[in-house]
Amino acid sequence: MSAAWRTRAERVADTEQIERLLDRAFGGERHLRRSELFRQGRKPIAGLCRVAEAQDASGAARLLGVVRGWEVQVGKDSDTETSKETVKETSQQSDKQTSKETGRKTGKKTGKEKVPLILAGPLAVEPSLRGQGIGKTLLAEHLAAGRRAGWRGAVLIGEPEYYRAFGFRLAAERGLFLPWHGAASLRSETMRFLALELRLGGLEGLTGAVEPVPLGKSQKPRKDTPAPKPKPRRGHEPR
Ligand SMILES: CC(C)(COP(=O)(O)OP(=O)(O)OC[C@H]1O[C@@H](n2cnc3c(N)ncnc32)[C@H](O)[C@@H]1OP(=O)(O)O)[C@@H](O)C(=O)NCCC(=O)NCCS
């Protein structure tokens, strides 16, 4: 295998190679993992899934890395927001603390609307080609695409040491939990549940269990609180 690899958007034709790569990376029983709850029966988010490939000795392209992303949802405290733009702009530490503490103490079970986040992953690289920066490149491109598409933030289940460099921190510190949080035997999984804001204040006011989106829900990039657009100029015509 050539050391020269490149990344590109995932294509439908990649599906079989991706499945085999994921089997090699995570084992054939990966579909039995609890995190599959987020993915089963749902499609990954178009535009966020990336692959790495290289040419083998015969010149055929061989897939050697993949990252995917899935839409999930979490409740937003309606009383933490006076307007959508307010949430985006609010990132003071004191507010974070208040939101965290309030979410933990009360659970904020009422008055919550659901907002979408990305569940990043799986991220996998061909075992024989690890340590060349493929994983980090794929993840960086995945997150950059999420930022461009206007997503608020991303969560994932993974090794904190690996993801810290991208800004991921313990999701529980923000009051975000896996839907099965509370089962004593799964504390280690909670410690691997991480979150990252993809825009300033993107995770403010979001607390509680991160859940799968309902089956059949459209899996499209969402811009529920879009970044400010330039003001239209007088006489501007849409292109
Ligand atoms: C995790 C994984 C995607 C990394 O891919 P990769 O292409 O080897 O990663 P990169 O080359 O970009 O980064 C390598 C660095 O990450 C570190 N790293 C790799 N796996 C790690 C892990 N599980 N925990 C902490 N650090 C890890 C390496 O030590 C190396 O550190 P260095 O840069 O200081 O030398 C790959 O090891 C893999 O496919 N693992 C199996 C599947 C998996 O666990 N996926 C992540 C959970 S979704």
The ligand as an ORCA input file, in Angstrom:
! r2SCAN-3c Opt
* xyz 0 1
  C      -8.484      5.917     16.938
  C      -7.992      5.806     15.493
  C      -9.129      6.214     14.560
  C      -6.821      6.758     15.292
  O      -6.464      6.760     13.945
  P      -4.955      7.117     13.491
  O      -4.982      7.415     12.037
  O      -4.020      6.096     13.957
  O      -4.730      8.437     14.336
  P      -3.718      9.598     14.041
  O      -2.559      9.067     13.244
  O      -4.431     10.742     13.494
  O      -3.272      9.959     15.494
  C      -2.345      9.131     16.149
  C      -2.201      9.621     17.571
  O      -3.386      9.299     18.305
  C      -3.036      8.491     19.413
  N      -4.106      7.531     19.627
  C      -4.557      6.611     18.770
  N      -5.548      5.898     19.337
  C      -5.726      6.405     20.573
  C      -6.583      6.087     21.648
  N      -7.493      5.098     21.567
  N      -6.478      6.816     22.781
  C      -5.587      7.814     22.884
  N      -4.736      8.167     21.896
  C      -4.795      7.443     20.761
  C      -1.753      7.811     19.003
  O      -1.029      7.421     20.131
  C      -1.047      8.917     18.251
  O      -0.469      9.846     19.153
  P       0.775     10.783     18.689
  O       0.273     11.639     17.557
  O       1.072     11.578     19.918
  O       1.834      9.850     18.261
  C      -7.503      4.383     15.153
  O      -6.555      4.005     16.120
  C      -8.600      3.341     15.117
  O      -9.198      3.120     14.071
  N      -8.879      2.684     16.264
  C      -9.896      1.648     16.333
  C     -11.264      2.249     16.295
  C     -11.462      3.281     17.387
  O     -11.155      3.035     18.549
  N     -12.026      4.453     16.989
  C     -12.236      5.563     17.902
  C     -13.503      5.450     18.603
  S     -14.889      5.909     17.583
*
